[in-house]
Amino acid sequence: VNHRLHEQAEQWAEHCRQVCAGLRVSLEVHRITVNLSSGIGPEAAARQARYGLLREKMRSDEVVVAAHHQQDQLETFLLQLLRGAGVTGLAAMPVLTDFGGGWLLRPFLDIANDTISAYAGEFDLNWIDDPSIRDTDLDRNYLRHQILPRLKSRWPAAAATAARSARLCAETSSILTAVATEDAAAALAGNRLRLLPLQELSQPRQNNLIRYTLCKLGFPYPSDRQIRTGIRELLEARGDSQPQVCWAGVQVRRYRGQIYFLANQDFKNANSTYSWDPVTELDLGSVRGSLKVEEAIGSGLARQFLESFLTVKFRGGGERIRPAGERHSRTLKNLFQEAGVVPWMRSHVPLIY
């Protein structure tokens, strides 16, 4: 994977071609664009882009083999420790994990980097060192060059003992996942947690289930402060209130005894009006979805209304409609409440004229 972040990136790709040609191993080189303005740092952004490509290219039951070694595991463990991570973060990198349609394997995690370097020297292997690993402005490199030499001079087995701690944290994390799976069976439905069974749990189990739900939905975790204040306030709010808490990429809202976990999209009102030819599908955006006509018997619009352009609007307030089979019109607000349509989506339900 050529990240195109270094001026010598093309030479590195050529080195890989030569090595693979000598070994008679097939090689694909893919150039990617790394989003350096994502706010997560260049190293994390490059990893995100690289793993995204690998997941996209993987076929079922294939294995990606990574060369992370024991010192990489120590660095990851310490970085997670300094970020205040729990046992899941302190488990650092697993030896084997689900990845795309297959697996990600790290067979060298228990092997010291000195052992790997000695092997490479003994068998005259050629490799390239990325110059960026000397940049101590990056947290991992600062640990590698400024902290770990002193740490290992006092505690030579630091990498091995940290790896053991990471394995123990991974075992504890698996137990927490098993507990959350049991709790989720009674409380989780799609992107919603039922409030009553959630409130019946102890506070640590509540937090554990919320983290499990976020992980299952692919959402980032909140900070410890957001868990202990924002989420607590949301859980303990009055029954008739509609509180919400937000962090990067996530909204958590409460409505009618349910906790909703949502992508942090724009749910504000937008008074868009569309002229729609029913022959075509109408794209209404990422939040609103799309409209298209499908044939039905005994329901929907009569065919005669689909022979000309329709107007699609959205709620502005005060609309009334006479539901099929009823004698009098009713407010749209009342119908939404009766149907349990969540408040933040009511202005996004299309009204067809």
C-alpha positions, 0 to 999 in steps of 0.5 A: 500500500503506497500512502504517498506521504513520503518523497521516496514512496515510489522507490519503496514500492519498487523495492517491494517489486524486486523482493517479490520478483526474487521470491516469485511472489505475486504483488499488487501495489495500490496507491491511496489518498490519506485524509490528513485533515481528519483530526486523528493524526497522520499515523492513525489516518494512514492506518485507517486508509490502509486498513480500509483498502485491505478490507475492500480487497479481501475475499472470504476466508483470506488472511492478512498477516501483519509484522507487529512484534513484541515492542510494537505491542509494548508501545501500543499498551503504553499509549493506551495506558496514557490515554486512560483506556480500560481493559479493552484498550489495554488488551492492545493488539490481538494475535488474531481478529476478524478483518473484512471477510477474513482474518488479521493475523499478527504471528510475531507479537511474542517475538522481540524485535532484536530477535527479528533483526538478528534473523534478518542480519543472519540471512542477509535480508534487505529492508527499508526503514521509514525515516518518519520513525525518527520523528519524535513529535509523533507519540509512538516515536517519542516512546520508542526513542526517548522512553523505552530505552530507559525503561528497558535498561531498568526492566529488560523484560518490560516488553514481555511482561507488558505483553502478558498484561495485555493478554490478561486484559484481553481475557477480561475484555472477553468476559465483559463482552460475554456479559454485555451480550447477555444484557443486550439480549433483553435491552438492545434492538437495532440501534436502540436500547430499552431504558427499563432493562438498562436501568435495572443493571448496575452502573458498571454493567450499564456502562459496559452495555453502552460501550458494547452497543457503540462498538457493535454499531461501529461508533467511537467511544465517548470520553470517561467524563461523557459517560459519567456525566452526559450519559448519566444525565440522559438515563436519569432525566424525567420520563417526559423529557427528550435529552440528548448527548453528542460527541464526535460522530455520534448522537445519543437521544432518549424518547419514549423509554428508548435510547437511540444511537445515531450517526451525527448527521444534520437533523435540522429542519430544511424546507426543501421542495422537489418537483418529482417525476414518479417514473424516476427515483428521487434522492432526498439526501443521506438522512431522508433517503429516497422515493420511488414508485412500486406497484401495490394492490389495495393501497398507495396512490391511484395510478392516475396521480402518477401520470404527471409531476408531483411536489414533495415538501417537508413539514413546516408546522400546522399541516393537516391530513385526512387519513384513509377511512376517516371522516375528519382531518387530523394534524400531522403532529398528532399522527406522528405522535400516535405512530411513535415517529421520533421527533428528530425525524418528523421534519424529514418525512416527505409530504407528497402533493 
